[in-house]
Amino acid sequence: MFSIPEQFSNATKANFESQFAIFSTLTNKAFEGVEKFVDLNLNAAKASLEESSATAKQLLAAKDPQEFFSLATAQAQPAAEKTLAYGRHLASIASSTGAEFSKAAETQIAETNRKVISLVDEVSKNAPAGTENAVAAFKSAIGNANAGYEQFAKTAKQAVESLESNLNQAVNQFTAAASKATAKK
């Protein structure tokens, strides 16, 4: 049987290890998201340079101003579509990184909460007589903190879903406007 100071010492060590694990996990998820973002930008820049070079060659080969403007107008729709595809891919990276971030945080926090509740239960078994009210108040505080966290997580998920929905609406509206603009030409 452990003494209460040893239990708190072990719990403190476990809490530190848990906090380090969550920090490491969240840092890794953040770096993965940044890596995807950098990769997307490098690929987009490379494709843009190649396409710009090809377009410039086509425009310079135009025989008259009408052909020049016809070629320039023909490039508008594909350029708009590529810009929209880039925006969608960027939104997808942000959304998946956010979801992975939330999932990792929830997992680590749930494990930490389980350990804290286990410690409180163990300490309460060995607590001196007359401390039942203090233990009950502490358990109630932990329960309230967990309920608050769950509500916060639920609200954060709703905010992310709303942001994603608004972004998709904006992209769809831009696509429709770009299609109408190029169709009129």
C-alpha positions in Angstrom: 0.0 0.0 0.0 1.3 3.4 -1.0 1.3 6.4 1.2 -0.6 9.5 0.1 2.6 11.6 -0.6 4.0 8.7 -2.8 0.7 8.5 -4.6 0.8 12.3 -5.4 4.4 12.0 -6.4 3.6 9.2 -8.8 0.5 11.1 -10.0 2.6 14.3 -10.6 5.2 12.3 -12.6 2.4 10.6 -14.6 0.7 14.0 -15.2 4.0 15.5 -16.4 4.6 12.5 -18.7 1.0 12.9 -20.0 1.5 16.6 -20.6 4.7 15.9 -22.5 3.0 13.2 -24.6 0.1 15.6 -25.5 2.6 18.3 -26.4 4.6 15.9 -28.5 1.6 14.6 -30.3 0.1 18.0 -31.0 3.5 19.3 -32.2 3.8 16.3 -34.6 0.3 17.0 -35.9 1.1 20.7 -36.4 4.3 19.8 -38.3 2.5 17.3 -40.4 0.0 20.0 -41.4 2.8 22.5 -42.2 4.6 19.9 -44.2 1.4 19.2 -46.3 1.0 23.0 -46.7 4.6 23.5 -47.9 4.3 20.6 -50.3 1.1 22.0 -51.7 2.7 25.4 -52.2 5.8 23.9 -53.8 3.8 21.9 -56.3 1.5 24.8 -57.0 4.5 27.1 -57.6 6.2 24.6 -59.9 3.0 24.0 -61.9 2.3 27.7 -62.1 5.8 28.4 -63.5 5.5 25.7 -66.1 2.0 26.9 -67.2 3.1 30.5 -67.2 6.0 29.6 -69.5 3.7 27.7 -71.9 1.1 30.5 -71.9 3.7 33.1 -72.5 5.0 31.1 -75.5 1.5 30.8 -76.9 0.8 34.5 -76.4 4.1 35.5 -78.1 3.3 33.3 -81.0 0.0 35.1 -81.7 -0.2 36.5 -85.2 -2.5 39.4 -84.4 -4.1 41.2 -81.4 -7.4 39.3 -81.8 -5.6 36.0 -81.6 -3.6 37.3 -78.6 -6.8 38.3 -76.7 -8.6 35.1 -77.7 -5.7 33.1 -76.2 -5.6 35.3 -73.1 -9.4 34.9 -72.6 -9.1 31.1 -73.0 -6.6 30.9 -70.1 -9.0 32.6 -67.7 -11.3 29.6 -67.0 -8.5 27.1 -66.4 -6.6 29.5 -64.2 -9.8 30.1 -62.1 -10.4 26.4 -61.8 -6.8 25.8 -60.7 -7.1 28.6 -58.1 -10.3 27.0 -56.8 -8.7 23.6 -56.7 -5.8 25.0 -54.7 -8.2 26.7 -52.2 -10.1 23.4 -51.8 -6.9 21.5 -51.2 -5.7 24.1 -48.7 -9.1 23.9 -46.9 -8.8 20.1 -46.9 -5.4 20.2 -45.3 -6.5 22.7 -42.7 -9.6 20.7 -41.9 -7.9 17.3 -41.6 -5.0 18.8 -39.6 -7.6 20.4 -37.2 -9.5 17.1 -36.9 -6.3 15.2 -36.2 -5.3 17.8 -33.7 -8.6 17.6 -31.9 -8.6 13.8 -31.9 -5.1 13.7 -30.5 -5.9 16.2 -27.8 -9.2 14.5 -26.8 -7.4 11.1 -26.5 -4.7 12.5 -24.3 -7.1 14.5 -22.2 -9.4 11.6 -21.7 -6.4 9.4 -20.6 -5.2 12.2 -18.2 -8.8 12.5 -16.7 -9.0 8.7 -16.3 -5.7 8.8 -14.3 -6.8 11.7 -12.2 -10.1 10.1 -11.3 -8.3 6.8 -10.5 -5.9 8.7 -8.2 -8.7 10.5 -6.4 -10.6 7.2 -5.9 -7.4 5.6 -4.5 -6.6 8.5 -2.3 -10.2 8.7 -1.1 -10.0 5.0 0.0 -7.1 5.8 2.2 -8.2 9.3 3.3 -8.6 9.9 7.1 -12.0 9.8 8.6 -13.9 13.1 8.3 -12.5 14.1 4.9 -15.4 12.6 3.0 -16.9 16.1 2.2 -13.6 17.4 0.9 -13.2 14.3 -1.3 -16.8 14.6 -2.6 -16.2 18.3 -3.4 -13.0 17.5 -5.2 -14.7 14.8 -7.2 -17.5 17.2 -8.0 -15.0 19.8 -9.2 -13.3 17.2 -11.5 -16.7 16.2 -12.9 -17.6 19.9 -13.5 -14.3 20.5 -15.2 -14.8 17.4 -17.4 -18.3 18.6 -18.3 -16.9 22.0 -19.2 -14.2 20.5 -21.4 -16.8 18.3 -23.2 -19.0 21.4 -23.9 -15.9 23.3 -25.1 -14.9 20.4 -27.4 -18.4 20.2 -28.8 -18.6 23.9 -29.4 -15.2 23.9 -31.1 -16.2 21.1 -33.4 -19.4 23.0 -34.4 -17.3 26.1 -35.1 -14.9 24.1 -37.3 -17.8 22.5 -39.2 -19.4 25.9 -39.7 -16.2 27.4 -40.9 -15.7 24.5 -43.3 -19.3 24.9 -44.6 -18.9 28.6 -45.1 -15.6 28.1 -47.0 -17.2 25.5 -49.2 -20.1 27.9 -49.9 -17.7 30.7 -50.8 -15.7 28.4 -53.1 -18.9 27.3 -54.8 -20.1 30.9 -55.3 -16.7 31.9 -56.7 -16.8 28.9 -59.1 -20.3 29.9 -60.3 -19.2 33.5 -60.8 -16.1 32.5 -62.6 -18.0 30.2 -64.9 -20.5 32.9 -65.7 -17.8 35.4 -66.4 -15.9 33.2 -68.8 -19.1 32.1 -70.5 -20.0 35.7 -71.3 -16.7 36.2 -73.1 
